[in-house]
Amino acid sequence: MSRTVNKFAILLALLMIVELSTCAL
């Protein structure tokens, strides 16, 4: 269970980073 949650959190963080990058550009 914790592993799936960890993967989900990592994916969410990656998405946020991508959104920030696009906003910065």
mmCIF file of the N, C-alpha and C atoms, coordinates in Angstrom:
data_MODEL
# 
_entry.id   MODEL 
# 
loop_
_atom_site.group_PDB 
_atom_site.id 
_atom_site.type_symbol 
_atom_site.label_atom_id 
_atom_site.label_alt_id 
_atom_site.label_comp_id 
_atom_site.label_asym_id 
_atom_site.label_entity_id 
_atom_site.label_seq_id 
_atom_site.pdbx_PDB_ins_code 
_atom_site.Cartn_x 
_atom_site.Cartn_y 
_atom_site.Cartn_z 
_atom_site.occupancy 
_atom_site.B_iso_or_equiv 
_atom_site.pdbx_formal_charge 
_atom_site.auth_seq_id 
_atom_site.auth_comp_id 
_atom_site.auth_asym_id 
_atom_site.auth_atom_id 
_atom_site.pdbx_PDB_model_num 
ATOM 1  N N  . MET A 1 1  ? 0.841 -1.204 0.000   1.00 0.00 ? 1  MET A N  1 
ATOM 2  C CA . MET A 1 1  ? 0.000 0.000  0.000   1.00 0.00 ? 1  MET A CA 1 
ATOM 3  C C  . MET A 1 1  ? 0.873 1.250  0.000   1.00 0.00 ? 1  MET A C  1 
ATOM 4  N N  . SER A 1 2  ? 1.855 1.281  0.880   1.00 0.00 ? 2  SER A N  1 
ATOM 5  C CA . SER A 1 2  ? 2.711 2.474  0.983   1.00 0.00 ? 2  SER A CA 1 
ATOM 6  C C  . SER A 1 2  ? 3.461 2.715  -0.328  1.00 0.00 ? 2  SER A C  1 
ATOM 7  N N  . ARG A 1 3  ? 3.831 1.624  -0.983  1.00 0.00 ? 3  ARG A N  1 
ATOM 8  C CA . ARG A 1 3  ? 4.579 1.776  -2.239  1.00 0.00 ? 3  ARG A CA 1 
ATOM 9  C C  . ARG A 1 3  ? 3.721 2.472  -3.292  1.00 0.00 ? 3  ARG A C  1 
ATOM 10 N N  . THR A 1 4  ? 2.470 2.048  -3.416  1.00 0.00 ? 4  THR A N  1 
ATOM 11 C CA . THR A 1 4  ? 1.579 2.664  -4.409  1.00 0.00 ? 4  THR A CA 1 
ATOM 12 C C  . THR A 1 4  ? 1.371 4.138  -4.077  1.00 0.00 ? 4  THR A C  1 
ATOM 13 N N  . VAL A 1 5  ? 1.193 4.430  -2.798  1.00 0.00 ? 5  VAL A N  1 
ATOM 14 C CA . VAL A 1 5  ? 0.993 5.824  -2.377  1.00 0.00 ? 5  VAL A CA 1 
ATOM 15 C C  . VAL A 1 5  ? 2.236 6.638  -2.706  1.00 0.00 ? 5  VAL A C  1 
ATOM 16 N N  . ASN A 1 6  ? 3.410 6.053  -2.471  1.00 0.00 ? 6  ASN A N  1 
ATOM 17 C CA . ASN A 1 6  ? 4.667 6.743  -2.754  1.00 0.00 ? 6  ASN A CA 1 
ATOM 18 C C  . ASN A 1 6  ? 4.754 7.051  -4.240  1.00 0.00 ? 6  ASN A C  1 
ATOM 19 N N  . LYS A 1 7  ? 4.434 6.072  -5.074  1.00 0.00 ? 7  LYS A N  1 
ATOM 20 C CA . LYS A 1 7  ? 4.485 6.281  -6.528  1.00 0.00 ? 7  LYS A CA 1 
ATOM 21 C C  . LYS A 1 7  ? 3.523 7.386  -6.933  1.00 0.00 ? 7  LYS A C  1 
ATOM 22 N N  . PHE A 1 8  ? 2.321 7.380  -6.347  1.00 0.00 ? 8  PHE A N  1 
ATOM 23 C CA . PHE A 1 8  ? 1.327 8.402  -6.664  1.00 0.00 ? 8  PHE A CA 1 
ATOM 24 C C  . PHE A 1 8  ? 1.841 9.780  -6.269  1.00 0.00 ? 8  PHE A C  1 
ATOM 25 N N  . ALA A 1 9  ? 2.458 9.871  -5.099  1.00 0.00 ? 9  ALA A N  1 
ATOM 26 C CA . ALA A 1 9  ? 2.997 11.152 -4.622  1.00 0.00 ? 9  ALA A CA 1 
ATOM 27 C C  . ALA A 1 9  ? 4.090 11.642 -5.560  1.00 0.00 ? 9  ALA A C  1 
ATOM 28 N N  . ILE A 1 10 ? 4.953 10.725 -5.998  1.00 0.00 ? 10 ILE A N  1 
ATOM 29 C CA . ILE A 1 10 ? 6.044 11.094 -6.913  1.00 0.00 ? 10 ILE A CA 1 
ATOM 30 C C  . ILE A 1 10 ? 5.457 11.598 -8.224  1.00 0.00 ? 10 ILE A C  1 
ATOM 31 N N  . LEU A 1 11 ? 4.448 10.901 -8.734  1.00 0.00 ? 11 LEU A N  1 
ATOM 32 C CA . LEU A 1 11 ? 3.811 11.318 -9.991  1.00 0.00 ? 11 LEU A CA 1 
ATOM 33 C C  . LEU A 1 11 ? 3.196 12.701 -9.837  1.00 0.00 ? 11 LEU A C  1 
ATOM 34 N N  . LEU A 1 12 ? 2.526 12.935 -8.719  1.00 0.00 ? 12 LEU A N  1 
ATOM 35 C CA . LEU A 1 12 ? 1.897 14.232 -8.476  1.00 0.00 ? 12 LEU A CA 1 
ATOM 36 C C  . LEU A 1 12 ? 2.951 15.333 -8.419  1.00 0.00 ? 12 LEU A C  1 
ATOM 37 N N  . ALA A 1 13 ? 4.056 15.067 -7.718  1.00 0.00 ? 13 ALA A N  1 
ATOM 38 C CA . ALA A 1 13 ? 5.140 16.054 -7.615  1.00 0.00 ? 13 ALA A CA 1 
ATOM 39 C C  . ALA A 1 13 ? 5.701 16.351 -9.000  1.00 0.00 ? 13 ALA A C  1 
ATOM 40 N N  . LEU A 1 14 ? 5.880 15.315 -9.805  1.00 0.00 ? 14 LEU A N  1 
ATOM 41 C CA . LEU A 1 14 ? 6.414 15.505 -11.160 1.00 0.00 ? 14 LEU A CA 1 
ATOM 42 C C  . LEU A 1 14 ? 5.467 16.376 -11.978 1.00 0.00 ? 14 LEU A C  1 
ATOM 43 N N  . LEU A 1 15 ? 4.173 16.114 -11.863 1.00 0.00 ? 15 LEU A N  1 
ATOM 44 C CA . LEU A 1 15 ? 3.184 16.900 -12.604 1.00 0.00 ? 15 LEU A CA 1 
ATOM 45 C C  . LEU A 1 15 ? 3.249 18.367 -12.184 1.00 0.00 ? 15 LEU A C  1 
ATOM 46 N N  . MET A 1 16 ? 3.367 18.616 -10.883 1.00 0.00 ? 16 MET A N  1 
ATOM 47 C CA . MET A 1 16 ? 3.454 19.988 -10.381 1.00 0.00 ? 16 MET A CA 1 
ATOM 48 C C  . MET A 1 16 ? 4.690 20.683 -10.929 1.00 0.00 ? 16 MET A C  1 
ATOM 49 N N  . ILE A 1 17 ? 5.816 19.976 -10.959 1.00 0.00 ? 17 ILE A N  1 
ATOM 50 C CA . ILE A 1 17 ? 7.068 20.538 -11.479 1.00 0.00 ? 17 ILE A CA 1 
ATOM 51 C C  . ILE A 1 17 ? 6.896 20.904 -12.944 1.00 0.00 ? 17 ILE A C  1 
ATOM 52 N N  . VAL A 1 18 ? 6.276 20.008 -13.704 1.00 0.00 ? 18 VAL A N  1 
ATOM 53 C CA . VAL A 1 18 ? 6.064 20.263 -15.138 1.00 0.00 ? 18 VAL A CA 1 
ATOM 54 C C  . VAL A 1 18 ? 5.184 21.497 -15.316 1.00 0.00 ? 18 VAL A C  1 
ATOM 55 N N  . GLU A 1 19 ? 4.130 21.597 -14.519 1.00 0.00 ? 19 GLU A N  1 
ATOM 56 C CA . GLU A 1 19 ? 3.230 22.747 -14.619 1.00 0.00 ? 19 GLU A CA 1 
ATOM 57 C C  . GLU A 1 19 ? 3.970 24.030 -14.291 1.00 0.00 ? 19 GLU A C  1 
ATOM 58 N N  . LEU A 1 20 ? 4.802 23.992 -13.250 1.00 0.00 ? 20 LEU A N  1 
ATOM 59 C CA . LEU A 1 20 ? 5.583 25.177 -12.870 1.00 0.00 ? 20 LEU A CA 1 
ATOM 60 C C  . LEU A 1 20 ? 6.533 25.552 -13.993 1.00 0.00 ? 20 LEU A C  1 
ATOM 61 N N  . SER A 1 21 ? 7.150 24.564 -14.606 1.00 0.00 ? 21 SER A N  1 
ATOM 62 C CA . SER A 1 21 ? 8.101 24.819 -15.698 1.00 0.00 ? 21 SER A CA 1 
ATOM 63 C C  . SER A 1 21 ? 7.383 25.493 -16.862 1.00 0.00 ? 21 SER A C  1 
ATOM 64 N N  . THR A 1 22 ? 6.207 24.979 -17.226 1.00 0.00 ? 22 THR A N  1 
ATOM 65 C CA . THR A 1 22 ? 5.454 25.559 -18.340 1.00 0.00 ? 22 THR A CA 1 
ATOM 66 C C  . THR A 1 22 ? 5.020 26.980 -17.993 1.00 0.00 ? 22 THR A C  1 
ATOM 67 N N  . CYS A 1 23 ? 4.639 27.197 -16.746 1.00 0.00 ? 23 CYS A N  1 
ATOM 68 C CA . CYS A 1 23 ? 4.219 28.537 -16.326 1.00 0.00 ? 23 CYS A CA 1 
ATOM 69 C C  . CYS A 1 23 ? 5.405 29.496 -16.386 1.00 0.00 ? 23 CYS A C  1 
ATOM 70 N N  . ALA A 1 24 ? 6.572 29.019 -15.976 1.00 0.00 ? 24 ALA A N  1 
ATOM 71 C CA . ALA A 1 24 ? 7.774 29.856 -15.989 1.00 0.00 ? 24 ALA A CA 1 
ATOM 72 C C  . ALA A 1 24 ? 8.114 30.256 -17.420 1.00 0.00 ? 24 ALA A C  1 
ATOM 73 N N  . LEU A 1 25 ? 7.936 29.299 -18.346 1.00 0.00 ? 25 LEU A N  1 
ATOM 74 C CA . LEU A 1 25 ? 8.257 29.593 -19.743 1.00 0.00 ? 25 LEU A CA 1 
ATOM 75 C C  . LEU A 1 25 ? 7.208 30.553 -20.306 1.00 0.00 ? 25 LEU A C  1 
# 
